[in-house]
Amino acid sequence: MMTNVAHMFMISAIFSLLIIAESEVYIVTIEGDPVISYRGDIDGFEATAVDSDSDQKLDVTSDSVASYSQHLETRHDTLLETLFEEETYTKLYSYKHLINGFAVHISPEQAETLRRTPGVKSVDRDWKVRKLTTHTPQFLGLPTGVWPTGGGFDRAGENIVIGFVDSGIFPHHPSFQNPRIEPYEPLPRYRGKCEVDPDTKKSFCNGKIVGAQHFAKAATVSGAFNPSIDFASPLDGDGHGSHTAAIAAGNNGIPVRLHGYEYGRASGMAPRARIAVYKALYRLFGGFVADVVAAIEEAVHDGVDIINLSVGPNSPPATTRTTFLNPFDAVLLSAVKSGVFVAQAAGNGGPFAKTMVSYSPWIASVAAAVDDRRYKNHFTLGNGKILAGIGMSPATRGNQKYTLVAANDVLLDSSGKSSFADCQRPEVLNKNMVKGSILLCGYSFNFVIGSASMAKVAETAKSLGAIGFVLAVENASPGTKFDPVPVGIPGILITDVSKSMDLIDYYNASTSRDWTGRVKSFKAVGSIGDGLEPILHKSAPMVALFSARGPNIKDYSFRDADLLKPDILAPGSLIWASWSANGTDEPNYIGEHFAMISGTSMAAPHIAGIAALVKQKHPRWSPAAIKSALMTTSNTLDRGERPILAQQYSDSETMTFVPATPFDYGSGHVNPRAALDPGLIFDAGYQDYLGFLCTTPGLDSHEIRNYTHQPCNYTLGHPYNLNSPSIAVSHLVRTQTVTRTVTNVDQEETYKITARMSPAVAIETSPKAFTLKPGASRKFFVTLTVRSVTGAYSFGEVVLKGNRGHKVRIPVVAMGYDR
């Protein structure tokens, strides 16, 4: 897999804007509380609201909820029927539980009519979202340090339901089968539906998979949905959804086999957790927010415990004044109010600043790390020179060297040489000249855009009887990212342009030609090494080059927010997991049952699965408490006990390594074992998040009420006082004091507080120590003072160290100075 991440990010954003311009789907919110916030006194309907500070769950099966839900849907229908002729609009969804509104397919003129209609709070044009393992359980210490505390891998995540809003699932994969030994019992509290496969007429559910639905109404009316490749069912036509579900909750010990070789055994982070599928992403176009919001609404209604969102917008939605307040983030706020933990991919726009696409404090925004596993290979020339490369392939036999034959020199038709040098079409090459040799191919732009693949090179070489192949990169755009690809015959990709030129110079010097340029004899030889076994590095984890970076932004003008993002770092590079046999998202894995791919899409389900383990041990904890436990116990040192590094570009736009900051990894790399026993938590609820919104400059209280259905709460004073497990002050003026509250979730313990900060800012804490009984809470204060005005950000941390061994650490960032 070879992708220029930044380039593809930009192309995707432009493509998305083109789609948006033609869309006529609008998300409309109207006056009146949704089910989760309704406190009664309207037309005789009983209250349905749940107190966000209690452990009470919304009972969606109750008569009161059913009656009020139907009342809201009737209001939606009546409003549309009153304003428009029936044939001029199509209502796609009624949103009733988390927000009060609907998605409708109408003209821009009708949208304007709705905006001017009394009782209509907001009308947002639909926008697009996009899709943002064998070794990671061991790397994270789950088999020895976490799973045994919950009864072993066969109990890890028991009865926890993770909802995946993604591209569906391939239900026949062994990662998702109901085991014959100790099969899953029914889970009555989960109320999800199970669609039936239209081809096999069998349910997509099997006990491991407890719910399976698809949402495509907005995609269909927008003309993007193609049933022949997108499947009007939960079936995964992409591969992405199956991959993320397996990372979080795939069965344990599933052999990963490709091309006759076993790369290890795969397992999800919570292998006993149940999977609920809410398909709202599709192969070619990603997805539409109207469909995604409907999927999230349904997931919360059905009773999931955790939602994994390996999906996010291409950029901040220009139609809203703030990143925190739009139908997508508002519905997630209501999901968290319902007690659902949400993990979202941070985005793949790194290593550039302000590329986050997961902004809000109620969401766990997950950055991607490179773990300790690397796949390397080498190619040995006949002159003794050894060229480094990548290629997960077997070696050529013994110490034998084989003749090198370039694709350009064995074309059956010599016209258009440059078109066929990438070895994608075996029929244009002379099989008699290639057989028994190593085929030399050229890396073209077709690999970047996905129309060529290393898998196809291997297929071409094999069909021509070649011993193996070499794919040489003669030029590459800065930032081009090359990932190793498993192939069934000896094969290698030479990614370093200078090494490729060494290869080509040797080939040309060893190959004799006649006056027309035709080859008279091939004398260049070489051998391919063994690339199947990974090398384990101590310089891990490391922040992946593509992983989105902070600072977090609060509006479309990219102004800094008083909130640190990302929240946490988790493995997201070269992750093995299940794949859909129908999957076409990655050209190198078409038709395969496993794939090794990279992205923050892979990092988020690691956190979703680990959150399931925390939820299993602490079932009454709020989403904020779970998030706090994950963040405050994370690591900022790698396995070699050195500060974590981040992949970055140098001045020459080649990759280098720099010390990582909280803008790269948030609080640090997840430590699952420590997260089960954090000692202290920073808890927060719906009223706290409302206070964050109300104290954020530039946010109108009426707009906040439109989305939250509650009057503003200004008790925080400043948004940086939100009780999150990190501190970020976007504009530090002279001296500012930040408040935090910790709650003891263990035995009585005495904590000492220490703090450090970059020299430009002084930091003080008060008190210096305190003792907390079990369940007790205590405020403490962090005072930041400008020492010297500088254009750089200041980083630091506050550490609370307990006498019983607990250590709670929160990052501190000051993002502006004024004396």
PALUM-771437 format. One record per residue (C-alpha): x, y, z. Coordinates in steps of 0.05 Angstrom, whole numbers. Example, Ala and Ser with C-alpha at 12.3 -4.5 7.8 and 13.67 -1.06 7.14 Angstrom:
2
[[246; -90; 156]]
[[273; -21; 143]]
end
This chain:
819
[[0; 0; 0]]
[[31; 66; -22]]
[[-4; 131; -9]]
[[18; 203; -7]]
[[-22; 219; 56]]
[[-22; 294; 53]]
[[-36; 294; -22]]
[[-92; 244; -17]]
[[-121; 283; 42]]
[[-124; 345; -1]]
[[-154; 309; -61]]
[[-206; 277; -16]]
[[-225; 345; 13]]
[[-232; 375; -56]]
[[-273; 316; -81]]
[[-317; 321; -19]]
[[-331; 394; -32]]
[[-352; 378; -103]]
[[-401; 326; -77]]
[[-428; 374; -24]]
[[-442; 428; -76]]
[[-492; 381; -111]]
[[-524; 353; -48]]
[[-595; 370; -32]]
[[-600; 333; 34]]
[[-610; 378; 94]]
[[-609; 363; 169]]
[[-663; 404; 204]]
[[-671; 413; 280]]
[[-736; 441; 309]]
[[-761; 467; 375]]
[[-777; 416; 428]]
[[-734; 369; 468]]
[[-713; 301; 442]]
[[-730; 239; 482]]
[[-666; 242; 523]]
[[-680; 314; 547]]
[[-757; 316; 551]]
[[-781; 332; 622]]
[[-856; 330; 610]]
[[-912; 383; 607]]
[[-924; 380; 532]]
[[-993; 356; 508]]
[[-998; 308; 566]]
[[-937; 265; 548]]
[[-899; 237; 607]]
[[-827; 257; 619]]
[[-773; 215; 585]]
[[-709; 252; 605]]
[[-653; 217; 642]]
[[-612; 254; 694]]
[[-543; 257; 664]]
[[-511; 253; 733]]
[[-545; 188; 752]]
[[-534; 115; 732]]
[[-604; 111; 705]]
[[-610; 89; 632]]
[[-662; 111; 582]]
[[-716; 57; 577]]
[[-732; 60; 503]]
[[-782; 3; 511]]
[[-827; 44; 557]]
[[-896; 68; 534]]
[[-877; 140; 551]]
[[-816; 138; 505]]
[[-855; 105; 449]]
[[-911; 156; 454]]
[[-866; 217; 456]]
[[-823; 190; 399]]
[[-885; 181; 356]]
[[-907; 251; 375]]
[[-841; 281; 351]]
[[-843; 242; 285]]
[[-914; 266; 273]]
[[-891; 338; 285]]
[[-836; 328; 233]]
[[-884; 301; 182]]
[[-936; 355; 195]]
[[-886; 411; 187]]
[[-863; 385; 120]]
[[-935; 371; 96]]
[[-956; 441; 115]]
[[-899; 475; 78]]
[[-889; 433; 15]]
[[-926; 391; -35]]
[[-916; 317; -21]]
[[-880; 302; -86]]
[[-829; 358; -77]]
[[-791; 329; -18]]
[[-769; 263; 12]]
[[-760; 256; 87]]
[[-703; 208; 99]]
[[-699; 202; 175]]
[[-734; 228; 237]]
[[-684; 241; 293]]
[[-721; 234; 360]]
[[-678; 206; 414]]
[[-613; 247; 415]]
[[-634; 308; 375]]
[[-703; 332; 353]]
[[-704; 339; 278]]
[[-702; 304; 211]]
[[-662; 294; 147]]
[[-698; 314; 84]]
[[-683; 316; 9]]
[[-706; 384; -16]]
[[-685; 442; -61]]
[[-642; 500; -34]]
[[-704; 544; -41]]
[[-744; 498; 4]]
[[-687; 497; 53]]
[[-691; 573; 56]]
[[-766; 568; 69]]
[[-752; 521; 127]]
[[-700; 569; 156]]
[[-753; 625; 158]]
[[-806; 580; 190]]
[[-822; 592; 263]]
[[-802; 534; 307]]
[[-744; 513; 261]]
[[-678; 521; 298]]
[[-626; 502; 246]]
[[-621; 478; 174]]
[[-553; 448; 156]]
[[-535; 424; 87]]
[[-511; 352; 93]]
[[-436; 343; 88]]
[[-391; 285; 78]]
[[-348; 243; 123]]
[[-293; 194; 104]]
[[-259; 133; 131]]
[[-204; 159; 169]]
[[-84; -147; 292]]
[[-35; -201; 309]]
[[15; -164; 351]]
[[-17; -104; 385]]
[[-50; -144; 442]]
[[20; -169; 462]]
[[51; -100; 451]]
[[-2; -70; 497]]
[[6; -125; 549]]
[[-66; -150; 545]]
[[-55; -226; 549]]
[[-13; -223; 613]]
[[-32; -158; 646]]
[[-105; -145; 630]]
[[-145; -205; 605]]
[[-129; -248; 667]]
[[-162; -195; 712]]
[[-228; -205; 675]]
[[-225; -281; 674]]
[[-179; -292; 614]]
[[-186; -277; 540]]
[[-249; -318; 537]]
[[-283; -269; 585]]
[[-249; -204; 564]]
[[-306; -156; 546]]
[[-361; -204; 566]]
[[-431; -174; 554]]
[[-404; -107; 531]]
[[-433; -84; 464]]
[[-390; -42; 417]]
[[-426; -7; 361]]
[[-388; 5; 296]]
[[-411; 61; 251]]
[[-371; 40; 191]]
[[-374; 4; 124]]
[[-408; -59; 150]]
[[-381; -128; 165]]
[[-363; -193; 131]]
[[-402; -239; 180]]
[[-372; -304; 155]]
[[-302; -286; 178]]
[[-274; -330; 234]]
[[-260; -267; 275]]
[[-335; -258; 281]]
[[-360; -329; 291]]
[[-398; -353; 352]]
[[-352; -404; 384]]
[[-376; -475; 392]]
[[-343; -480; 460]]
[[-377; -432; 508]]
[[-423; -400; 456]]
[[-453; -331; 470]]
[[-516; -328; 511]]
[[-573; -282; 488]]
[[-565; -209; 510]]
[[-636; -185; 524]]
[[-616; -114; 544]]
[[-591; -100; 473]]
[[-649; -85; 426]]
[[-615; -79; 358]]
[[-644; -106; 294]]
[[-612; -158; 249]]
[[-621; -149; 175]]
[[-624; -210; 129]]
[[-574; -220; 73]]
[[-616; -210; 9]]
[[-575; -264; -27]]
[[-570; -320; 25]]
[[-634; -301; 64]]
[[-594; -312; 128]]
[[-589; -263; 186]]
[[-525; -223; 193]]
[[-527; -237; 268]]
[[-499; -299; 301]]
[[-492; -285; 376]]
[[-423; -252; 368]]
[[-454; -202; 321]]
[[-517; -180; 358]]
[[-541; -125; 311]]
[[-532; -109; 237]]
[[-566; -51; 200]]
[[-548; -5; 143]]
[[-563; 68; 131]]
[[-560; 96; 61]]
[[-620; 141; 49]]
[[-579; 205; 42]]
[[-527; 170; -1]]
[[-583; 142; -45]]
[[-620; 207; -58]]
[[-554; 242; -70]]
[[-539; 193; -126]]
[[-476; 166; -95]]
[[-501; 98; -74]]
[[-490; 40; -123]]
[[-525; -24; -98]]
[[-482; -69; -141]]
[[-418; -50; -105]]
[[-442; -17; -41]]
[[-493; -71; -22]]
[[-560; -50; 6]]
[[-546; -91; 69]]
[[-496; -92; 127]]
[[-447; -132; 82]]
[[-379; -98; 79]]
[[-363; -79; 8]]
[[-301; -41; 29]]
[[-263; -80; 82]]
[[-254; -21; 130]]
[[-313; -40; 175]]
[[-291; -112; 183]]
[[-221; -89; 199]]
[[-242; -40; 254]]
[[-291; -89; 285]]
[[-238; -143; 289]]
[[-187; -96; 321]]
[[-235; -78; 377]]
[[-274; -143; 388]]
[[-250; -198; 341]]
[[-245; -269; 368]]
[[-179; -290; 399]]
[[-127; -334; 366]]
[[-149; -330; 293]]
[[-93; -351; 246]]
[[-73; -296; 196]]
[[-57; -332; 131]]
[[-40; -301; 64]]
[[-5; -334; 5]]
[[8; -397; 44]]
[[44; -363; 101]]
[[18; -351; 172]]
[[35; -282; 200]]
[[11; -297; 270]]
[[-55; -301; 306]]
[[-104; -244; 309]]
[[-145; -220; 368]]
[[-188; -161; 385]]
[[-174; -119; 446]]
[[-237; -145; 479]]
[[-246; -213; 445]]
[[-309; -231; 483]]
[[-346; -166; 470]]
[[-407; -166; 424]]
[[-409; -129; 357]]
[[-466; -85; 334]]
[[-460; -62; 261]]
[[-487; 5; 236]]
[[-465; 10; 165]]
[[-464; 83; 141]]
[[-398; 86; 101]]
[[-388; 62; 30]]
[[-332; 45; -16]]
[[-323; 103; -64]]
[[-352; 163; -30]]
[[-346; 152; 45]]
[[-412; 173; 76]]
[[-462; 229; 90]]
[[-473; 259; 159]]
[[-549; 249; 153]]
[[-537; 173; 149]]
[[-483; 173; 203]]
[[-528; 212; 251]]
[[-584; 163; 239]]
[[-536; 105; 253]]
[[-512; 137; 318]]
[[-584; 151; 340]]
[[-602; 78; 327]]
[[-540; 51; 363]]
[[-556; 91; 427]]
[[-629; 71; 422]]
[[-609; -2; 416]]
[[-567; 0; 479]]
[[-494; -3; 457]]
[[-442; 12; 511]]
[[-388; 39; 465]]
[[-388; 70; 395]]
[[-327; 66; 350]]
[[-323; 121; 297]]
[[-266; 110; 249]]
[[-296; 166; 210]]
[[-294; 242; 209]]
[[-305; 304; 166]]
[[-254; 323; 114]]
[[-248; 391; 147]]
[[-287; 435; 196]]
[[-358; 445; 168]]
[[-359; 515; 140]]
[[-434; 520; 152]]
[[-425; 523; 227]]
[[-391; 576; 269]]
[[-356; 527; 315]]
[[-327; 457; 310]]
[[-364; 435; 372]]
[[-435; 452; 351]]
[[-465; 417; 291]]
[[-513; 358; 283]]
[[-456; 308; 283]]
[[-422; 330; 348]]
[[-489; 347; 380]]
[[-515; 276; 371]]
[[-450; 249; 400]]
[[-459; 295; 461]]
[[-528; 264; 471]]
[[-498; 195; 463]]
[[-448; 209; 518]]
[[-505; 237; 561]]
[[-538; 169; 551]]
[[-476; 136; 581]]
[[-443; 114; 515]]
[[-367; 120; 509]]
[[-347; 146; 440]]
[[-278; 134; 408]]
[[-265; 173; 345]]
[[-205; 173; 297]]
[[-166; 238; 302]]
[[-155; 243; 227]]
[[-100; 227; 177]]
[[-77; 297; 159]]
[[-11; 295; 196]]
[[43; 313; 208]]
[[15; 383; 196]]
[[-12; 426; 253]]
[[-87; 437; 264]]
[[-107; 376; 222]]
[[-153; 345; 276]]
[[-222; 325; 252]]
[[-247; 303; 322]]
[[-256; 366; 363]]
[[-304; 359; 421]]
[[-289; 346; 494]]
[[-341; 291; 501]]
[[-307; 248; 449]]
[[-243; 208; 459]]
[[-201; 230; 399]]
[[-148; 178; 381]]
[[-81; 190; 348]]
[[-42; 134; 313]]
[[24; 104; 336]]
[[75; 60; 301]]
[[87; 0; 346]]
[[151; -40; 353]]
[[142; -85; 293]]
[[178; -68; 227]]
[[181; -108; 163]]
[[245; -99; 123]]
[[278; -135; 64]]
[[339; -127; 19]]
[[360; -139; -52]]
[[432; -162; -67]]
[[462; -143; -134]]
[[512; -184; -173]]
[[566; -132; -157]]
[[557; -145; -82]]
[[518; -82; -66]]
[[459; -92; -18]]
[[398; -48; -28]]
[[348; -39; 29]]
[[274; -44; 13]]
[[208; -71; 38]]
[[170; -132; 17]]
[[137; -186; 59]]
[[158; -243; 16]]
[[198; -307; 17]]
[[270; -304; -6]]
[[297; -330; -72]]
[[326; -400; -64]]
[[392; -411; -29]]
[[451; -367; -48]]
[[433; -368; -121]]
[[428; -303; -161]]
[[378; -296; -217]]
[[379; -256; -281]]
[[346; -188; -279]]
[[298; -171; -336]]
[[266; -102; -341]]
[[194; -99; -363]]
[[211; -45; -414]]
[[259; -92; -448]]
[[210; -151; -457]]
[[149; -116; -485]]
[[115; -154; -541]]
[[99; -87; -573]]
[[153; -35; -561]]
[[104; 23; -569]]
[[84; 59; -505]]
[[140; 31; -461]]
[[127; 78; -403]]
[[54; 55; -399]]
[[72; -17; -382]]
[[135; -11; -340]]
[[93; -19; -276]]
[[78; -92; -292]]
[[3; -89; -284]]
[[-12; -126; -349]]
[[23; -193; -361]]
[[-6; -200; -431]]
[[39; -144; -458]]
[[104; -178; -435]]
[[143; -234; -468]]
[[135; -295; -423]]
[[193; -333; -455]]
[[242; -277; -437]]
[[216; -268; -366]]
[[210; -341; -345]]
[[261; -361; -292]]
[[285; -289; -281]]
[[272; -232; -233]]
[[225; -182; -266]]
[[246; -109; -257]]
[[186; -61; -255]]
[[178; 14; -247]]
[[137; 50; -194]]
[[88; 97; -227]]
[[36; 149; -205]]
[[-16; 94; -215]]
[[7; 64; -148]]
[[-8; 130; -113]]
[[-78; 136; -140]]
[[-93; 62; -128]]
[[-101; 38; -200]]
[[-37; -2; -194]]
[[-16; -47; -137]]
[[43; -88; -113]]
[[-4; -148; -109]]
[[-16; -141; -184]]
[[59; -138; -197]]
[[66; -204; -160]]
[[9; -233; -200]]
[[40; -211; -265]]
[[109; -239; -246]]
[[79; -306; -225]]
[[37; -314; -287]]
[[99; -302; -331]]
[[139; -354; -293]]
[[186; -305; -260]]
[[226; -325; -199]]
[[207; -259; -167]]
[[204; -184; -178]]
[[235; -118; -159]]
[[194; -54; -160]]
[[240; 8; -164]]
[[219; 78; -144]]
[[255; 126; -191]]
[[221; 188; -165]]
[[170; 202; -110]]
[[134; 262; -85]]
[[157; 287; -17]]
[[118; 251; 38]]
[[100; 190; -4]]
[[87; 134; 46]]
[[106; 63; 29]]
[[78; 5; 69]]
[[101; -68; 63]]
[[54; -113; 26]]
[[50; -189; 34]]
[[62; -226; -32]]
[[66; -300; -48]]
[[131; -299; -89]]
[[199; -266; -75]]
[[188; -192; -85]]
[[215; -125; -60]]
[[200; -51; -66]]
[[262; -6; -67]]
[[234; 59; -38]]
[[298; 100; -34]]
[[306; 136; -101]]
[[383; 135; -95]]
[[382; 60; -83]]
[[336; 51; -143]]
[[385; 90; -186]]
[[441; 44; -162]]
[[399; -15; -185]]
[[383; 16; -252]]
[[455; 38; -265]]
[[479; -33; -250]]
[[426; -62; -295]]
[[443; -16; -353]]
[[518; -27; -345]]
[[508; -103; -346]]
[[460; -106; -404]]
[[487; -105; -476]]
[[444; -75; -531]]
[[447; -67; -606]]
[[446; 0; -643]]
[[369; 3; -638]]
[[371; -5; -562]]
[[345; -76; -564]]
[[376; -122; -512]]
[[426; -173; -538]]
[[440; -206; -470]]
[[417; -198; -398]]
[[476; -203; -351]]
[[451; -166; -289]]
[[435; -214; -232]]
[[409; -209; -161]]
[[375; -243; -103]]
[[317; -224; -57]]
[[320; -232; 18]]
[[269; -259; 67]]
[[219; -205; 87]]
[[168; -248; 124]]
[[194; -241; 195]]
[[185; -175; 231]]
[[239; -139; 269]]
[[220; -113; 338]]
[[246; -43; 356]]
[[253; -10; 424]]
[[239; 58; 393]]
[[165; 46; 400]]
[[113; 71; 405]]
[[124; 129; 358]]
[[72; 178; 331]]
[[57; 160; 259]]
[[72; 211; 205]]
[[0; 212; 180]]
[[-32; 220; 248]]
[[-69; 287; 255]]
[[-38; 339; 300]]
[[-64; 393; 346]]
[[-73; 447; 368]]
[[-148; 435; 371]]
[[-190; 488; 336]]
[[-256; 518; 357]]
[[-281; 548; 291]]
[[-274; 549; 216]]
[[-222; 605; 222]]
[[-176; 553; 255]]
[[-171; 592; 320]]
[[-143; 553; 379]]
[[-191; 521; 428]]
[[-183; 517; 504]]
[[-182; 442; 497]]
[[-125; 394; 481]]
[[-133; 345; 424]]
[[-118; 290; 408]]
[[-134; 256; 474]]
[[-93; 193; 470]]
[[-46; 152; 425]]
[[-58; 79; 405]]
[[-29; 32; 353]]
[[-50; 51; 283]]
[[6; 33; 235]]
[[11; -34; 198]]
[[-46; -67; 236]]
[[-65; -138; 217]]
[[-140; -152; 223]]
[[-197; -185; 186]]
[[-217; -162; 116]]
[[-278; -171; 74]]
[[-273; -219; 15]]
[[-313; -166; -22]]
[[-268; -110; 2]]
[[-239; -64; -51]]
[[-214; -7; -7]]
[[-141; -32; -12]]
[[-120; -58; -80]]
[[-65; -101; -49]]
[[-116; -142; -9]]
[[-172; -153; -59]]
[[-202; -223; -47]]
[[-162; -233; 17]]
[[-190; -248; 86]]
[[-138; -207; 124]]
[[-104; -141; 111]]
[[-49; -100; 143]]
[[-66; -27; 138]]
[[-52; 39; 172]]
[[-91; 100; 196]]
[[-123; 132; 256]]
[[-182; 88; 234]]
[[-142; 30; 263]]
[[-123; 68; 327]]
[[-194; 85; 348]]
[[-219; 13; 354]]
[[-159; -3; 398]]
[[-186; 48; 447]]
[[-258; 25; 437]]
[[-238; -46; 455]]
[[-195; -26; 515]]
[[-252; 19; 539]]
[[-296; -44; 537]]
[[-248; -78; 585]]
[[-250; -17; 632]]
[[-327; -16; 626]]
[[-329; -90; 642]]
[[-290; -80; 706]]
[[-325; -14; 725]]
[[-395; -20; 696]]
[[-421; 43; 732]]
[[-367; 90; 707]]
[[-388; 147; 662]]
[[-357; 156; 593]]
[[-316; 214; 622]]
[[-290; 169; 678]]
[[-269; 115; 628]]
[[-235; 167; 584]]
[[-200; 196; 645]]
[[-174; 128; 666]]
[[-145; 116; 596]]
[[-113; 185; 592]]
[[-83; 195; 661]]
[[-48; 128; 662]]
[[-18; 133; 591]]
[[56; 132; 576]]
[[101; 187; 549]]
[[163; 143; 547]]
[[176; 89; 496]]
[[198; 18; 510]]
[[270; 41; 515]]
[[249; 90; 571]]
[[263; 149; 525]]
[[212; 205; 508]]
[[165; 184; 453]]
[[184; 210; 384]]
[[140; 233; 328]]
[[151; 222; 254]]
[[158; 289; 220]]
[[184; 322; 156]]
[[253; 353; 153]]
[[269; 416; 114]]
[[282; 372; 53]]
[[214; 339; 63]]
[[244; 272; 80]]
[[219; 236; 142]]
[[255; 251; 207]]
[[241; 240; 282]]
[[228; 295; 333]]
[[208; 294; 407]]
[[132; 286; 410]]
[[88; 337; 445]]
[[16; 334; 471]]
[[-5; 361; 403]]
[[20; 295; 374]]
[[-3; 245; 427]]
[[-49; 281; 475]]
[[-37; 251; 543]]
[[7; 195; 516]]
[[5; 123; 492]]
[[-50; 80; 522]]
[[-30; 33; 579]]
[[-89; -16; 587]]
[[-65; -49; 651]]
[[-57; 17; 688]]
[[-124; 43; 661]]
[[-161; -12; 699]]
[[-135; 18; 765]]
[[-125; 93; 756]]
[[-133; 113; 830]]
[[-164; 180; 813]]
[[-211; 202; 757]]
[[-231; 269; 727]]
[[-306; 260; 718]]
[[-352; 304; 677]]
[[-425; 302; 654]]
[[-474; 336; 608]]
[[-478; 400; 649]]
[[-402; 406; 649]]
[[-400; 400; 573]]
[[-457; 451; 568]]
[[-415; 497; 611]]
[[-356; 488; 564]]
[[-399; 508; 505]]
[[-430; 568; 541]]
[[-362; 596; 562]]
[[-328; 587; 494]]
[[-321; 657; 463]]
[[-358; 667; 398]]
[[-413; 617; 413]]
[[-483; 646; 417]]
[[-527; 621; 474]]
[[-587; 614; 428]]
[[-547; 570; 380]]
[[-525; 527; 439]]
[[-597; 520; 462]]
[[-618; 500; 391]]
[[-574; 438; 396]]
[[-576; 422; 471]]
[[-647; 443; 488]]
[[-623; 473; 553]]
[[-608; 544; 577]]
[[-535; 564; 582]]
[[-493; 544; 642]]
[[-437; 594; 657]]
[[-412; 564; 723]]
[[-345; 542; 693]]
[[-325; 614; 682]]
[[-276; 594; 627]]
[[-277; 534; 579]]
[[-208; 512; 604]]
[[-241; 497; 671]]
[[-278; 437; 641]]
[[-258; 378; 685]]
[[-218; 342; 631]]
[[-154; 302; 644]]
[[-113; 355; 608]]
[[-105; 430; 611]]
[[-101; 477; 551]]
[[-103; 552; 554]]
[[-108; 583; 485]]
[[-87; 653; 505]]
[[-49; 661; 569]]
[[-54; 732; 596]]
[[-8; 748; 655]]
[[-33; 699; 708]]
[[-91; 650; 701]]
[[-115; 597; 749]]
[[-147; 532; 725]]
[[-192; 488; 768]]
[[-196; 412; 767]]
[[-233; 362; 811]]
[[-210; 291; 823]]
[[-250; 232; 851]]
[[-219; 173; 888]]
[[-242; 107; 857]]
[[-198; 64; 902]]
[[-180; 60; 976]]
[[-160; 119; 1019]]
[[-96; 149; 993]]
[[-53; 211; 1002]]
[[-30; 246; 939]]
[[27; 296; 929]]
[[21; 344; 870]]
[[81; 366; 829]]
[[84; 406; 765]]
[[133; 427; 712]]
[[129; 474; 652]]
[[170; 504; 596]]
[[213; 563; 620]]
[[168; 616; 588]]
[[112; 599; 637]]
[[113; 590; 712]]
[[67; 537; 742]]
[[42; 529; 813]]
[[-8; 480; 844]]
[[-51; 486; 905]]
[[-56; 448; 950]]
[[11; 412; 948]]
[[-20; 348; 978]]
[[-86; 319; 1001]]
[[-117; 255; 1027]]
[[-180; 226; 997]]
[[-226; 172; 1024]]
[[-259; 123; 976]]
[[-310; 158; 932]]
[[-290; 227; 957]]
[[-275; 286; 911]]
[[-227; 344; 918]]
[[-213; 407; 878]]
[[-142; 431; 863]]
[[-117; 492; 826]]
[[-63; 502; 774]]
[[-37; 573; 765]]
[[1; 592; 701]]
[[40; 658; 697]]
[[74; 688; 636]]
[[149; 696; 648]]
[[171; 716; 579]]
[[132; 730; 515]]
[[149; 681; 460]]
[[117; 656; 397]]
[[126; 583; 417]]
[[76; 539; 453]]
[[93; 518; 525]]
[[84; 447; 548]]
[[85; 416; 617]]
[[49; 368; 663]]
[[17; 361; 731]]
[[30; 296; 768]]
[[-10; 269; 827]]
[[29; 213; 861]]
[[-5; 171; 914]]
[[28; 136; 973]]
[[-4; 70; 951]]
[[29; 72; 883]]
[[-21; 107; 839]]
[[6; 160; 791]]
[[-41; 207; 755]]
[[-10; 252; 701]]
[[-44; 307; 660]]
[[-11; 347; 604]]
[[-12; 423; 607]]
[[-8; 468; 545]]
[[-6; 544; 542]]
[[-19; 568; 471]]
[[-10; 643; 474]]
[[24; 696; 516]]
[[9; 767; 537]]
[[41; 803; 596]]
end
